[in-house]
Amino acid sequence: MFVTHLSLADFRSYPVAEVALEPGVTTFTGANGQGKTNLVEAIDYLATLGSHRVSSEQPLVRHGAERAIVRARVQAGLHDGRQLVLEIELLPGRQNRASLNRAPLRRPRELLGALRTVVFSPEDLALVKGDPSERRRFLDELITTRWPRLAGVRADYDRVLRQRSTLLKSLGVRGRGQRDGADASLAVWDESLARFGAELMHARLDTLAALAPHAAAAYTAIAPTNNAARLEYRCAIGADATMSQDEIEARLIVAMGERRGDEIQRGVCLVGPHRDDVLLGLGELPAKGYASHGESWSFALSLKLGAFGLLRDEGVQPVLILDDVFAELDQLRRQRLAGMIAGAEQVLITAAVPDDVPSELGGRRFSVGGGEVRAESVVSDQTELPQGSEVHGARS
């Protein structure tokens, strides 16, 4: 799949922007702060309903505006002319509104699956160097890309987690002698948390097992060394990819019973996928704390390339977005990365310096600056476009 047109209204720095896109490689170049990343962030938002840069939606709406609109026309494939029009209206503090082919949807998450993306950006270094929450989020975003319905399971799990945590806090405040009937209430929440948690954990384990060989191969291709990249799921109940969802659910129930006293005393849920982690290793050592900056960068990139390879193996052609990636790579790694992505159906690249992007990637190039998005000559063997043929939008 690929995006053929992007429309923005009051998104980030753009009062208005209209950009025509094509399959293959497209590069947006310009000085920092000119709005390159805003364009690819908008496309990724339509695919994931989240930003790879910020956790809240307020920064996505142009300063002074009450809402933002992101719209894209998406084609199913190079040999499949079916097209969809995806639109989301961002309303900070209120429920966002979404539509598909101009028809309103009941919930924005019904857009999930219509467009799929894999994004790599400098922030992804946190996958290796950051907290477990960064790795959990990466894995959860990948399982939602594979199975969009799991967005609902994630939402249900988070809702039950909040409600069960509230009950635990109240029980801790009451004291042992004032908990009449509380055990029965807590048991109900235990069952719900275990049911949704088991489904989420089962999907994570399946996805990590499928991702691992792709990520390891990508790391070897980018940074050939004697140290192989390893991925391992870490959880308190010792679950692995061979277990059924029912087995995981039963283990979660037992573990919650064993930790009940601690949970009430501390007022938090101590068991469940929200406490898990993914161990990233290079050879026999964990990457976190031992890997150099270059190794950490290569590992983070290999995770995203591994996700891209996994989705393609499963018949999905996601849009690959490389946000300011090439500047962090030496010339050899740039060439290797270029070779790995050349066959993707659509690749969107941002770069401050045009020469950072290997010339063999070819494709279209846009310059971004002064609030405008201008098409330049097509690189390589493609037909040349007239200068300044696409556009546009004023920057505030």
C-alpha positions as CSV (number, residue, x, y, z in Angstrom):
1,M,0.0,0.0,0.0
2,F,1.1,3.6,-0.5
3,V,-0.2,7.1,0.1
4,T,-1.0,9.1,-3.1
5,H,-2.1,12.4,-1.5
6,L,-1.7,14.1,1.9
7,S,-3.9,17.0,3.0
8,L,-3.3,18.9,6.3
9,A,-5.3,21.7,8.0
10,D,-3.8,23.3,11.1
11,F,-1.6,20.3,11.8
12,R,1.6,21.2,13.6
13,S,3.1,24.1,11.6
14,Y,0.9,23.9,8.6
15,P,-2.3,26.0,8.3
16,V,-2.8,24.2,5.0
17,A,-0.7,21.7,3.0
18,E,-1.5,19.6,0.0
19,V,1.2,17.1,-1.1
20,A,0.9,14.6,-4.0
21,L,2.9,11.4,-3.4
22,E,3.9,8.3,-5.4
23,P,5.1,4.8,-4.7
24,G,8.8,4.3,-4.4
25,V,11.2,6.6,-2.5
26,T,10.3,10.1,-1.6
27,T,12.7,12.4,0.3
28,F,11.8,15.6,2.1
29,T,14.8,17.8,2.7
30,G,15.2,21.1,4.5
31,A,16.7,22.8,7.5
32,N,15.7,21.7,11.0
33,G,12.4,23.2,12.2
34,Q,10.9,23.7,8.7
35,G,8.3,21.0,9.0
36,K,9.7,17.9,7.3
37,T,8.9,15.5,10.1
38,N,5.5,17.0,10.5
39,L,4.5,15.6,7.1
40,V,5.5,12.0,7.8
41,E,4.2,12.3,11.4
42,A,0.8,13.1,10.0
43,I,0.9,10.0,7.8
44,D,1.9,7.8,10.7
45,Y,-0.8,9.3,12.8
46,L,-3.5,8.1,10.4
47,A,-2.0,4.6,10.5
48,T,-1.5,4.3,14.3
49,L,-3.6,7.1,15.9
50,G,-0.5,8.1,17.8
51,S,2.6,10.3,17.3
52,H,6.1,8.9,17.4
53,R,7.3,12.3,18.9
54,V,4.8,13.2,21.6
55,S,2.4,11.4,23.9
56,S,-0.4,14.0,23.8
57,E,-2.4,15.5,20.9
58,Q,-2.3,19.2,21.9
59,P,1.1,19.8,20.2
60,L,-0.3,18.3,16.9
61,V,-2.8,21.2,16.6
62,R,-1.3,24.4,15.3
63,H,-1.0,27.1,17.9
64,G,-4.1,29.2,18.0
65,A,-6.3,26.6,16.2
66,E,-9.0,24.6,17.9
67,R,-8.6,21.4,15.8
68,A,-6.5,19.8,13.1
69,I,-7.4,17.7,10.2
70,V,-5.3,15.0,8.6
71,R,-6.5,13.4,5.4
72,A,-4.8,11.0,3.0
73,R,-5.7,9.0,-0.1
74,V,-4.3,5.5,0.1
75,Q,-3.9,3.0,-2.8
76,A,-4.0,-0.7,-1.9
77,G,-1.0,-1.6,-4.0
78,L,1.0,-1.2,-7.2
79,H,-1.2,-3.7,-9.0
80,D,-4.4,-2.9,-7.1
81,G,-6.0,0.4,-8.0
82,R,-8.5,0.4,-5.1
83,Q,-8.3,3.6,-3.1
84,L,-9.4,4.7,0.3
85,V,-9.7,8.2,1.8
86,L,-8.8,8.3,5.5
87,E,-9.5,11.3,7.6
88,I,-9.1,12.2,11.3
89,E,-10.1,15.4,13.1
90,L,-8.0,16.0,16.1
91,L,-9.9,17.7,18.9
92,P,-7.7,18.0,22.1
93,G,-9.7,17.5,25.2
94,R,-12.5,15.9,23.3
95,Q,-13.2,12.7,21.3
96,N,-11.5,12.8,17.9
97,R,-13.6,12.2,14.9
98,A,-12.6,9.9,12.0
99,S,-14.1,9.0,8.6
100,L,-13.4,6.4,5.9
101,N,-14.3,7.3,2.3
102,R,-16.1,10.4,3.8
103,A,-18.3,8.1,5.9
104,P,-18.1,8.9,9.7
105,L,-16.8,6.1,11.9
106,R,-18.1,5.4,15.4
107,R,-14.6,5.3,16.9
108,P,-11.3,6.5,15.5
109,R,-9.7,3.1,16.0
110,E,-11.9,1.7,13.2
111,L,-9.4,3.4,10.9
112,L,-6.6,1.0,12.1
113,G,-5.5,-1.4,9.4
114,A,-6.5,0.8,6.4
115,L,-3.0,2.2,6.3
116,R,0.1,0.6,7.9
117,T,3.4,2.2,8.6
118,V,6.8,1.4,10.1
119,V,8.6,4.4,11.4
120,F,12.2,4.8,12.5
121,S,13.3,8.1,14.1
122,P,16.0,9.3,16.5
123,E,13.6,8.9,19.4
124,D,13.8,5.1,18.8
125,L,17.2,5.0,20.4
126,A,15.1,4.7,23.6
127,L,14.1,1.2,22.5
128,V,17.6,0.1,23.5
129,K,18.6,2.7,26.1
130,G,15.3,3.6,27.7
131,D,12.8,2.1,30.1
132,P,10.8,-1.2,29.6
133,S,7.8,0.9,28.7
134,E,9.5,1.9,25.5
135,R,10.0,-1.7,24.4
136,R,6.5,-2.6,25.5
137,R,5.0,0.2,23.4
138,F,7.0,-0.9,20.4
139,L,5.8,-4.5,20.7
140,D,2.2,-3.4,21.3
141,E,2.2,-1.1,18.3
142,L,3.5,-4.0,16.2
143,I,0.8,-6.4,17.4
144,T,-1.8,-3.8,16.6
145,T,-0.4,-3.4,13.1
146,R,-0.5,-7.2,12.6
147,W,-4.0,-7.5,14.2
148,P,-5.9,-4.2,14.3
149,R,-8.6,-5.6,16.5
150,L,-6.1,-5.9,19.4
151,A,-6.3,-2.1,19.8
152,G,-9.6,-2.8,21.5
153,V,-8.0,-5.5,23.7
154,R,-5.2,-3.0,24.7
155,A,-7.9,-0.4,25.6
156,D,-9.9,-2.9,27.6
157,Y,-6.7,-4.0,29.5
158,D,-5.8,-0.4,30.3
159,R,-9.3,0.3,31.5
160,V,-9.4,-2.8,33.8
161,L,-5.9,-2.0,35.1
162,R,-7.0,1.5,36.1
163,Q,-10.1,0.2,37.9
164,R,-8.3,-2.6,39.6
165,S,-5.6,-0.3,40.8
166,T,-8.2,2.1,42.2
167,L,-9.8,-0.8,44.2
168,L,-6.4,-1.9,45.5
169,K,-5.6,1.6,46.7
170,S,-9.0,1.9,48.5
171,L,-8.4,-1.5,50.1
172,G,-5.0,-0.4,51.4
173,V,-6.6,2.7,53.0
174,R,-9.4,0.8,54.7
175,G,-7.3,-1.7,56.6
176,R,-7.7,-5.4,57.1
177,G,-10.8,-5.2,59.3
178,Q,-12.8,-3.0,56.9
179,R,-12.6,-5.1,53.7
180,D,-15.9,-7.0,53.9
181,G,-16.9,-8.2,50.5
182,A,-13.7,-6.8,48.9
183,D,-12.2,-10.1,48.1
184,A,-15.2,-11.0,45.9
185,S,-14.9,-7.6,44.0
186,L,-11.2,-8.0,43.6
187,A,-11.6,-11.6,42.2
188,V,-13.9,-10.2,39.5
189,W,-11.3,-7.7,38.4
190,D,-8.6,-10.4,38.6
191,E,-10.5,-12.5,36.1
192,S,-10.9,-9.5,33.7
193,L,-7.3,-8.4,34.0
194,A,-6.1,-12.0,33.4
195,R,-8.4,-12.5,30.4
196,F,-7.4,-9.3,28.6
197,G,-3.8,-9.6,29.8
198,A,-3.4,-13.2,28.5
199,E,-4.6,-12.2,25.1
200,L,-2.2,-9.3,25.0
201,M,0.7,-11.3,26.3
202,H,0.0,-14.2,23.9
203,A,0.1,-11.8,21.0
204,R,3.3,-10.3,22.2
205,L,5.0,-13.6,22.6
206,D,3.9,-14.7,19.1
207,T,5.0,-11.5,17.6
208,L,8.4,-11.4,19.3
209,A,9.1,-15.0,18.2
210,A,8.3,-14.0,14.6
211,L,10.2,-10.7,14.8
212,A,13.4,-12.1,16.3
213,P,14.9,-13.7,13.2
214,H,14.1,-10.7,11.1
215,A,15.6,-8.2,13.6
216,A,18.7,-10.4,14.0
217,A,19.2,-10.6,10.2
218,A,18.7,-6.8,9.8
219,Y,21.3,-6.2,12.5
220,T,23.8,-8.5,10.8
221,A,23.2,-6.7,7.5
222,I,23.7,-3.2,9.0
223,A,26.5,-3.9,11.4
224,P,28.3,-7.2,10.7
225,T,30.0,-8.3,14.0
226,N,30.6,-11.4,15.9
227,N,27.8,-10.5,18.3
228,A,24.3,-11.6,17.3
229,A,21.3,-9.6,18.2
230,R,18.9,-11.4,20.6
231,L,15.4,-10.7,21.7
232,E,13.8,-12.3,24.8
233,Y,10.5,-11.7,26.5
234,R,10.8,-11.3,30.3
235,C,7.7,-11.7,32.6
236,A,7.1,-12.7,36.1
237,I,5.0,-15.7,35.3
238,G,7.6,-17.3,33.0
239,A,5.3,-17.4,29.9
240,D,6.8,-18.3,26.5
241,A,5.6,-18.6,22.9
242,T,4.7,-22.3,23.3
243,M,1.9,-21.6,25.8
244,S,-1.7,-21.2,24.9
245,Q,-3.7,-18.2,25.9
246,D,-5.6,-20.2,28.4
247,E,-2.4,-21.4,30.1
248,I,-1.2,-17.8,30.4
249,E,-4.5,-16.7,31.8
250,A,-4.3,-19.4,34.5
251,R,-0.8,-18.4,35.4
252,L,-1.8,-14.7,35.8
253,I,-4.7,-15.7,38.1
254,V,-2.3,-17.7,40.3
255,A,0.3,-15.0,40.4
256,M,-2.2,-12.3,41.3
257,G,-3.4,-14.5,44.2
258,E,0.2,-14.9,45.4
259,R,0.9,-11.2,45.3
260,R,-2.4,-10.0,46.6
261,G,-1.1,-8.9,50.0
262,D,1.7,-6.9,48.4
263,E,-0.6,-5.3,45.9
264,I,-3.1,-4.1,48.5
265,Q,-0.2,-2.8,50.7
266,R,1.3,-0.9,47.8
267,G,-2.0,0.0,46.0
268,V,-0.7,-1.1,42.5
269,C,-1.1,-4.1,40.2
270,L,2.1,-6.0,40.4
271,V,1.3,-8.8,37.9
272,G,0.5,-8.5,34.2
273,P,1.9,-7.5,30.8
274,H,2.2,-3.9,32.0
275,R,5.2,-5.1,34.1
276,D,6.9,-7.1,31.4
277,D,10.0,-6.2,29.4
278,V,11.9,-7.3,26.3
279,L,15.6,-8.1,26.8
280,L,17.7,-7.0,23.9
281,G,21.1,-8.6,23.8
282,L,24.3,-8.5,21.8
283,G,26.1,-11.8,22.1
284,E,26.0,-12.8,25.8
285,L,25.6,-9.3,27.1
286,P,22.5,-7.1,27.4
287,A,22.5,-4.2,24.9
288,K,21.4,-1.7,27.5
289,G,24.4,-0.5,29.4
290,Y,26.9,-2.4,27.3
291,A,26.3,-1.5,23.7
292,S,28.1,1.5,22.2
293,H,26.1,4.4,20.8
294,G,26.6,3.1,17.3
295,E,25.6,-0.4,18.3
296,S,22.5,0.9,20.1
297,W,21.5,2.9,17.1
298,S,22.0,-0.1,14.8
299,F,20.0,-2.3,17.1
300,A,17.1,0.1,17.3
301,L,17.1,0.4,13.5
302,S,17.2,-3.4,13.1
303,L,14.1,-3.7,15.3
304,K,12.2,-1.4,13.0
305,L,13.6,-3.1,9.8
306,G,12.7,-6.4,11.4
307,A,9.1,-5.3,11.9
308,F,9.0,-4.1,8.3
309,G,10.3,-7.5,7.1
310,L,7.9,-9.4,9.3
311,L,4.9,-7.5,7.9
312,R,6.0,-8.0,4.3
313,D,6.4,-11.7,4.9
314,E,2.8,-11.8,6.1
315,G,1.6,-10.1,2.9
316,V,1.4,-6.5,4.2
317,Q,3.3,-3.8,2.3
318,P,3.6,-1.0,5.0
319,V,4.8,2.5,4.2
320,L,8.4,2.7,5.6
321,I,9.2,6.1,7.2
322,L,12.8,7.0,7.9
323,D,12.8,10.2,9.9
324,D,16.3,11.8,10.0
325,V,18.0,8.4,10.0
326,F,20.9,8.7,7.5
327,A,22.6,11.6,9.3
328,E,23.4,9.1,12.2
329,L,24.9,6.5,9.9
330,D,28.4,6.3,8.4
331,Q,28.8,5.9,4.6
332,L,29.0,2.1,4.7
333,R,25.9,1.7,6.9
334,R,24.0,4.2,4.6
335,Q,24.8,2.0,1.6
336,R,23.7,-1.1,3.4
337,L,20.4,0.4,4.6
338,A,19.7,1.7,1.1
339,G,20.1,-1.8,-0.3
340,M,17.7,-3.2,2.3
341,I,14.9,-0.7,1.6
342,A,15.2,-0.2,-2.2
343,G,12.4,-2.8,-2.9
344,A,9.8,-1.3,-0.5
345,E,6.5,-0.2,-2.1
346,Q,6.8,3.3,-0.5
347,V,9.6,4.8,1.5
348,L,9.3,8.3,3.0
349,I,12.6,9.9,4.1
350,T,13.4,13.1,5.9
351,A,16.9,14.6,5.8
352,A,18.4,18.0,6.7
353,V,21.2,17.5,4.2
354,P,20.3,16.0,0.7
355,D,23.7,14.4,0.4
356,D,23.1,12.3,3.5
357,V,20.6,10.2,1.4
358,P,22.4,7.7,-0.9
359,S,21.9,8.7,-4.5
360,E,21.1,5.2,-5.6
361,L,17.8,5.3,-3.8
362,G,16.6,7.8,-6.4
363,G,12.9,8.7,-6.3
364,R,11.2,12.1,-5.9
365,R,12.6,14.8,-3.7
366,F,10.8,17.7,-2.0
367,S,12.3,20.7,-0.4
368,V,10.6,22.0,2.7
369,G,11.1,25.5,3.9
370,G,9.4,28.8,4.4
371,G,6.1,27.0,4.9
372,E,6.2,25.4,1.5
373,V,6.7,21.8,0.2
374,R,8.2,22.0,-3.3
375,A,8.8,19.1,-5.6
376,E,12.3,19.0,-7.2
377,S,13.6,17.0,-10.1
378,V,13.1,13.2,-9.9
379,V,16.4,11.5,-9.2
380,S,17.5,8.4,-11.2
381,D,15.7,7.0,-14.2
382,Q,12.2,8.3,-13.4
383,T,10.5,11.0,-15.5
384,E,11.5,14.5,-14.5
385,L,8.9,16.7,-12.9
386,P,8.8,20.5,-13.5
387,Q,10.4,22.5,-10.7
388,G,8.0,23.5,-7.9
389,S,5.2,21.5,-9.2
390,E,3.7,20.3,-5.9
391,V,2.8,21.9,-2.9
392,H,1.9,23.9,-0.5
393,G,1.0,25.5,2.6
394,A,2.1,28.5,4.5
395,R,3.9,28.0,7.8
396,S,2.9,30.1,10.8
